[in-house]
Amino acid sequence: MALQWSVVHGGKTPPPGAVVRPDERLSWPRTVGLGAQHVVAMFGATFVFPLVMGLNPQLAIMMSGIATICFLLIVGGRVPSYLGTSASFVGGVFAIRGQGGTSAQVTGAILVAGLVLLGCGLVIHFLGSGVLHAVLPPVVTGAVVMLIGFNLAPVVATIYWPQDQWVALLTMLVVMAMAVGFRGFLGRIAVFLGLIFGYLLSFLFDRIFGQITALDPAAQKATTHFRVSWDGVRSAHWFGFPPHTAAGPDGKEIVGWHVPEFKIAFVLLVLPAVIALIAENTGHVKAVAEMTGADLDPVMGRAIAADGFGTALASVVGGSPTTTYAENIGVMAATRIYSTAAYYVAALVALLFGFSPKFGALVTATPGGVLGGITVVLYGMIGLLGAKIWKENNVDFGNPINLVPVAAGIIIAIGDTKLKFSDTFELSGIALGTLVTIVAYHLVRALAPPHLRDATGGEGAVIIVDEPGAYQEP
């Protein structure tokens, strides 16, 4: 448990090429500035994903700060990282919502998944990473990540994009342009900048073109309304705890903090996210190890368990699931400053934001068209990260052991195929696709002749990178 840091470089900006290690820091004013940089880096995605999952963004920001502090303590300060909201659960959450699940049932399912991830981390810690690669080789983890992302395509097409197609299109193009055109830190926060652009564009369209007649998800029908409504922002207090979940005047749920509820069918819908999070955390820890030159394999299991603990802790009060963030790892790559002190500062700043209902209301008022433009990029990126895992691990799809089970699992998930067991229980979409991929892969591998088993490829480390060039210096 490291809460003390050695001051290096006289506390001043390091000379070119110099680094600041996790157990070191600069002066506190500079450390605070670096912490603020990390807040901006994690900010956009951390509150975008609670919005698209129908959870409270103010609570998500608050719990991300608490989860980050817990993570740093569990890994003993050896893995500098920030725990923001995970995108891996979005598909499962939408499946739960589609079956009439409440926010309490959503967070109950996420809580169980967090505990499972915690248990997996403990197993990896005590048995070694070999068990991870044996059960979840890259061909399987890549497929699961891909089917989670691509299963979300109908969500964009039917919920967000129709709310304002032109704002969605322009926001999408701006996010693409900034992600590719901006270098260094600005490129890493392209989603956040795109959200600000879309917000301002929607405000201008309201002033220029007036109200829009389009889908209103709250009313579940087309209505005439302004794109941006700040009624909730005006009435919200500047300081206070996130509100308790309650029913609004129209009878619809206004989500806040709440006690989770549990339903086994819904738990099964989000469990595939555990596989994605194991892959994600493994890749992030390996990336940090490469940058810092430290051997972090001994704390790999602890890092995965810490993420599971953070997810479970956040969902206990109705918050969003967590994961390590490539955006913040990208900031470290750009600055070569790996001090965990900056992450503690970032976590404390997130806590402060979490105590502002005004901030939460402002985020919640984000126009649906803006989310449409952002999610069409984000969901596609999640899916293509699966292909990136395959590429980086040299998975051979000329071998039917890799090709056949993965092909079946992905199509089942994307098509939202259902397997009905009774009137009250069925498997579908992501859950069924993941189950088919894992079980069929190991079954086919067991039945295959030796020459095919020996040539599957991709049996190395599981790697996942959240954005192209995230760990490279600009």
N, C-alpha and C positions, 0 to 999 in steps of 0.2 A: 504494500500500500504506500505509494510514493506521492507525498504532498509537499515535498521540498525540491527545489530546483536550484542548480548552480547557475549563477549569473556569468555569461560568457560574452566575449567581445566588448567588455566594459559596459555591457548593457545597451550598446549602440548597434546600429544596422551592421550586419556582418559584411565583411569584404566579399567581392565577387568570388564565387566558388566555395565559400565557407558554408558550413551547415550549423544548425542548432539542433542538438539531439533531444529526444523526448524528455530526458531528465534535466535539461538545461532551459534557460529562458533569457530573454533580453530584459531591459528595464520594464517596470510595470506599465508605464504609459504606452510603450511600443507593444507590449503583450496584449494590452486592452485593444489596441488598434487591430492587431492580428486576429483577436477573438471576434471583433466586429466583422472582419472580412469573412470569417468562417460562418457567422450568422447569415450574412447576405448569400453566401454560397449555398447553404442548405435551405434557405428560406422558401424559395418558390415551390420546389417539389414537396417540401414538408407540409405545406398547407394546401397545395393543389390536390394531393391524393386523399386527404380527409374529405375535401369537398366532393370529389367524385365518388367516394364511398358512402356519402351521406352522414359522416361523423362530424364532430365539432372541431373546427380548425384551431380555435383558441386553446382548447384542451390538448390538442395534438402538439402544438408548439410547447406548451407547458411541460407535458410529459416527455417530450423529446429531450428537454434539458435535464430532467430528473434521470431518464434512462441513460443519457450520456455520462453523467456523473457516476452512476452505478457501473457502467461498462468500464470506465477508466479505473475504478477501484478494483473491480474483479480481475482485470488483466494486469494489475499492479503497475499501471502507468507505462507498460511496455509497448502497447499498440495505440498510438494516437489516432483517434477516429471520433466521428460524430454520429449519433444514432438519430436519423430522421425518419419520416414516415415511409414505410415500405410500399412499393408498387406491386409486389408479388401477390398480395391478397386481393387486389382489385377485382380480378375475374371471379374468384370465389364469392366475394361479397355481393357482386351483381347477381350471381346465381341465387344467393340467399334472398336478396331483395325480390328477384323475379318469382320466387315461391312464397312471397308474402311475409318474409322474415322481418322482424323488428330490429332496431338498432341494438337492443339488449341481446338479442339472439346472435347478431353479427359479432358483437364483442365477446360473447360467450364462446363462440366457435374460435375466434382469434386467440382467446386466452388458452384454450386447450392446445392449439397449435404452438403457442409460445412455450408451453410446458414441454411439449414433445421436442421442440427445438432445443430447449434447455437440457433435456435428457440425452439427446443425440450428442450435444457438446460434451457432456460428461463421459459418455461412452468413448468418444474420440479421444478425450483427454487421457483416459485410463488405458485404452486398448491401442491407441495410435491411429494415425490417419489411414493405415492400410485397410482397415475395415470399411472406411468411407469409400475408397476407390473400388473395393470389391463389390459392394452393394449398389453404388451409384457411380458407374463409370461415366466418362464425359458424354458418350453417345446418349445415355439416358438423361443426364442432367440438362444437356443441351435441348433435348426434345421437350422436357417439362417446361423449361423457361420459354421456349418457342410457343408451345400451345397455350401457356398462360397469357402471353401477349396477344397472339392472333385471335384467341377466343373473345377478346374485347372489341373486335372490329364492329359488331352489331351495336354495341353501346354508343360508339361515336355516331354511327349512321342513323340510329333511331331516336337517340335522346339529346345529344349535345349539338350536333351539326344542324338539325332542323330548327333550332331556336333562333339562329341568325346566320344563315349560310355565308353571307358576304363578310361579316366580321370574322367568322371562323376561317374562311379562306385567307383573308389578309393577315390574320394573326398567325396562321400556319406558315405562310410565306415569310413573314418577318422573323419568326423563330428559326426557320431554316437558314435565312440569310445571316442572322447574327451568330448562329452556332458555327457556321462555316467561315464567315467573313471576319468575325472578331477573333483576335488572338489572345492567348493567356487567360486572365481571370474573367474578362468580359464574356469570352466565348463559353466559359463554364457556367455562367448564370444566364444563358440565353433564354431559358424557360421563364425565369423570373422577369427578365426585361420584356419578354413577349407578353407576359400577363399584364404588365403595366401598360404596354402599348395597346393591347386589346381593350383594357379598361377605359383608357382615354379615348380610343376610337369609338367605343360604344357610347360614351358620353357626348362626343361630337355629333355622332349620327342622330342621337336623340334631339340635339339642338337644331340640326339641319333638316332632318327628314321627319322628325316627330315620332310618334309611337309606331310600333311594329305589330303586325298580326301574325303570330307564330305559336308554335308549341310552347305551352307552359307546363313543365313537368309537375309542378305542385297541384295544378288544377286537372292535370292529365287530359288536356284538350287545348285547342288553339284559342288564344285570347288576344285582345289588343292591350298592349302594355308598353311602358318605357323599358328600354334595355337595362338601364341602371336605375335602381331604386334604393335611396338611402334613408328610407323611413326608419328602418331598424338601426341604422348607424346613429341617427340623430337622437333616438330615445335611449341608446345604450350608455352606460356609465363609463367613465374613463378608467376607473379602478374597481376591481372586484373579482371574485372567483367565477369561473365558468358556470353558467346556469345549469340547473337540474333539467333533465329531459321532461318536457311537458307537451300537452296538446295545445295547438294554436286555436284562434277563433274559428278557423275553418275545419277544425277537427284533425288537421294534419299534425304529425309529430314534429316538434321543434327539439332537435337533439342537443343534449348537453351531457353532463356527467350522469352516470347511471350504474346500476348493479347489473352485471351480465346475467343472461339466462342461457340454458344449455339445451340443445337439441341435436341428437346424434347425427341425423341426416345432414344438418348444416355444418357440423364439425368436419364431416367427410369432404365437404365441398372446398374447405380451405386448407386441408392437410397437405395437398400438393405444393403449397407455397413454402412449406418447410424445406423441401428439396431445393427449391430455388434459392432460399436464404442460406442454406448450407453452402451451395456453390458460390453465391455472392460473397459471403463472409470469407470463404477460403481464398477466393481471388483477391479480395481486398487486403487480407493479412499478408499474402505473398507479395502484393505490390508494395506495401509498406516495408516489408523486410528487404525487398530489392532496393528501395530508395535509401533506407537507413543503414543498410549493410549488416543488420542484426539477424541472428537466427531466431525466428519467431515460431518455428514449428512446435516447440514445447508449449506454447500458449495458444495454439490453434484451437484446441478443444475449448479452452477457457473463453476465447473470443466468441465462439459460436454459442456457448452456454450463456454468456453475458448478453448476447443479442436476444436469446430466448427469454432470459429473465426480464430484459427491458420490455419486450413485447407483452409478456404476461402481466408485468406491473402496470403498464399503460392501460391495458384492456380491463383490468380490475375495476377501474373507475370510469370505463367507457371511452378510453382514449384509443388512438390509432396504433397499429403494429409498427415496429421499428426495424431498422436495418442500418448497417454502416453505409456511409455515403461517399460515392466516388467523387462528387463535386468537391468535398472537403479534402480528399486525398489529392485531387488536382491542385488545390490551393497550395498544399505542401510541396508538390512537385515544382510549382512555379516559384515559390519563395525559398525552398530548401530549409524551411524552419519547421521542425517536427515537434516542437515543444508541446507537451500535454497541458501546460499552463494556459495556453491560448484556447484550448478546448474547454477547460473549466470556465474560462471567461465567457465563451460562447454559450455554454449551458446556462450560466447565470443570466445572461441577457435574454435567452429564450424563456426562462422562468418569468422574467419581468414582463415580457410580451404576453405571457399566459395569464397575467393578472389584469389584463385590460379588455373588458367586454367590448369597448369601442373598436379595438383592433379586430376582435373576432367577428363583429358585425360587418366591418368593412370587407373582410375576406369573404364572408358568407354572401355578400352582395355581388360577388363577381358574376358578370353576365354569362349565361349559358353558351352563347356563341364564342366567347373567349375560351372557355373550357373546351369547346369543340375543336378549335384550332390547335390548342396545346395537346390535347389527348390524342389527336390523330397522329402526332409525331411521337409522343411518349409511348403509346401502346405499340406502335410499329417498332420502335427501338427495343422495347422489351422482347418482342418476338425475335427480332434479328440478333439479339444477344445470344440466343440459343445457337444460331448459325456460327457466331463468333467462337463459342465454346468448341464446336465441332472443328472449326478451322485451326484453332490454336492447339488442339490436341490431336490433329491429323487423323480424324475419324474417317475410316474407309467405307464409303457407301456402295462400293462395288461388291462388298461382302453382304450377302443376304441376312446374316445374323444382325447386322446393324440396320439394314434398310427396311426389312419387312415389319418388325414390331414397331419401329418408330413411325413408319408411314401410317400404320393403322391407328396408333395412338393419337397422332396429330389430327388426322381427319375426324376421328370421333370427337375430339375436343372442340375443334373449330366448328363442326357442324352441330354441336350441342346434342349429340346422339344420346338417347336415354336407354337405360336398362332397368326395367321395372320389376321389383321383387314382390311388392304388395301394394295395396291402396295407400299405404302410409310411408313407403320407403322405396326410393329409386336412386340409382347412380346416373349421373349425366355429365356432359361437358368435360370440364377440367378434371374432376375427380375420376370419372370413368376413363378418360384418355390417359391420365397418369398411371392408373392401375394397370391398364392394358400394356402400356409401354414397359413398365418395370417387370411385371410378371411374364409377359410374352418374351421379353429380351432374355431373361434368365432361363426360361423354358426352352426357347429356341437354341440358346447357347449350349444347354445341357444335351440336347438331342443332336446337335450338329457334329459332323465328323471332325477329327482332330485338326486337319489342315485348315478348316474354316475357323475354328476356335483360336488357333495360333495366329491368325492373320486379321483379327478384327480391328486392331489399331486403336489408338485413343485410350490406352489404359493408364496414361500418366496422370499427372495432377489435374484437378478440376480448376479451371480458370474461368472467371467471368469479369468482364470489364464493362462499366456502366456507360461509357461514352468513348468514342474514338479518340485516342491520344490523351486520355484523361490523366495518365501518369507521366507524360512526357513534358519536358520543359519547353516553353514557347520559344 
